[in-house]
Amino acid sequence: MVARITGPPDPTLADRLGELKLPVLIQWGELDRRIPLSDAHGFQRGIAGAELRIYLGAGHVPMEELLEATARDADAFLGPTLPGAR
């Protein structure tokens, strides 16, 4: 993880996003000052069927800043995981 954060960007990442063949929910803070919102849109374009949720007023970690909204969206995205879970 440290090498990924401190090292150079992976120039093949955008090309490899299309290899993902599973449901993806992207949760992004509108005011993220570490990673631009344009990256979220790039991930959505690169991953077939990815869903993007942008949280107004949230920064880099919307899952901590808007716990209820992000948890509700994640729950709806994941759906029931066990028989009779709802």
Number of C-alpha atoms within 10 A of each C-alpha: 6 6 7 9 8 8 9 8 9 8 8 8 11 14 10 11 16 13 10 12 11 10 12 17 16 14 19 25 23 18 18 16 10 8 13 14 15 9 12 19 16 12 19 18 16 18 20 16 13 18 16 16 16 17 20 12 12 17 19 17 15 21 18 12 15 16 12 11 13 19 13 11 15 16 12 10 13 12 11 11 9 7 6 6 7 7
